[in-house]
Amino acid sequence: MEASPVSTEILPVSMTAIALRLTPQQDLKAELDALAIAQNLEAACILTCVGSLTHAVLRLAGQSESTQYDGRFEIVSLVGLLSRHGSHLHMAIADNTGRTLGGHVLAGCQVYTTAEIVIGILSHTCFRREIDPATGYRELTIEQTSNQSY
């Protein structure tokens, strides 16, 4: 089977990393969205995150509604894209038995002790979200820009 060709241009970018720590009771998504707006981030990605939550709000695969979890959870993975134009984050969390859950991050994920996050800021790049007629969702569009936040 022949591989299909890449349909979009691949743009090389340089990256600057920043680090932050969220503290107890902060809302993980709200704080990351606020950071993207406050720092005027056009295009950034989560490089790594370790931490814990007491409340998680995820939209699970194939579901239209959120699912809420209360307890003590370790953040075992946080991935995604950040932009002042809209972010897209997924997270995996583990409970005290090691059972792991994951999904689309929604507002309301409350930090338990900490969330230590490193974010990569991509220069000369802008992430936007536009309706894709094929999926019906606001999907990523990538633009090359002359602006550089960092």
N, C-alpha and C positions, 0 to 999 in steps of 0.2 A: 504494500500500500504506500503510495506516494504522499509525502507530507504536504499539507496545503501551505502556500506562500504566506508570509507575514503581510497583512493588509495595511499596516500603519508604519510610518517612518519611525525608526528608532533614533532617539535623540540622546547624545551623550550629555551628561550633566556633572557638575561638581557639587560636593555636599559639605555642609558645615553641621556639626553636631552640637546640640545643647542638652543639658541634663536638668531635671527637676525632681522634686519630691513632693508628693501630695501627702497630706496629714489626715488623721482620723476625722471621719464624718464628711470629708469633701466628696463631691459627686465626680467620679472619674470622667465621664463624658462631658459634663458641663464645664469642668475645668480645662479639658483639652480643647473644647470648642472656644472657650473664652480666650485661651492662650493664642489660638490661631487668629482670632480677631484682634486681640491686643497687640500682637507682634506683627500683624499684617502679613501672615504667612500665605504665600501663593501656592506653594507645593512643599509638603513635608511628609515624612513617613515615620512610623514607630520602629525604632531599631531594637529596643528591648524594654521589658517591664517586668519587675518582680514586686510583689506586694500581697495585700490581703484585702478582703471585702467582708462586710457583715450583711450586706444586701446586694443582690445582683438582679439586674433586669436585662433579659436577653430575648431576642426574637429568634426562635429556633428554626432550623431549615424547613422550608415548605409551609411555615405558619405565617398567618397575617397578624396575629395578636402577640403581645409580649407574654413572657413567663417570668414570674418573680420567685426568687429564692432567698430565704433567710437562714442565717447560720454563720459559720466562720469558714471562709473559703480562701485558698491560696490562688493567686493569679499565676497560672503556669504558662500562659501565653497571651500576649496582646499584640495584634498586628493591625495594620491599616494605614490609610492615607489621611492627612490633615490638610485643610485649606480654609481660608476665610470664606470661601465660596461653598463649603460643605465638606464634611468628613465622612469616612466610611471605616468603621472599626469592627473587628471580630475579636472575641476573647474566649479562652478556655480557662475554666476554674476547677479546682479539685476540692472535695469536701474532706472531712476528717477520716474517711475510709479510703481515700484515694480515688473515689469515683469522680470522673471528669465529665463536665458538661461544657458545651460551647455553643456560641451563636453570635448574632449581630448585637453589638453593644448599644443599649438605649440609656436614656437619662434615668438616674436613680441608683446607679451602682455606687454604693457608699463604702469608702475606704475604712478598713478596720484599724490597722496600725500604720501602714505606709503603702505608697505606690511609688517606686523609684523607676523613673522613666528616662530613656534617652531617645531623642528625636533627631532625625536627619532632615536638614533643610536643604532643598534642592534649588540651586541657583538657576536663573534664566529659564524657569519653568513655571507654568501655572496649571493647577488642577481645577477644572470646572465640572459641574454635573449638569447634564442636559438629557432630556427625554430621548430615549432610544426607541424608535418605532418598532424595532424587532422584539424588544423585551417589555416595553411599556414602563420601564423604570428610568429614574435619573441615573445615568451611567457616566463613567469617567470620560472626560475629554482632556487631552494633554496639549498644551500650547507652549511654544518656545517664545520667551519674552526677552526684553533687554533689561528688565528690572532685576535687581538683586537686593533682597532684604538683608542678607548677612554677608 
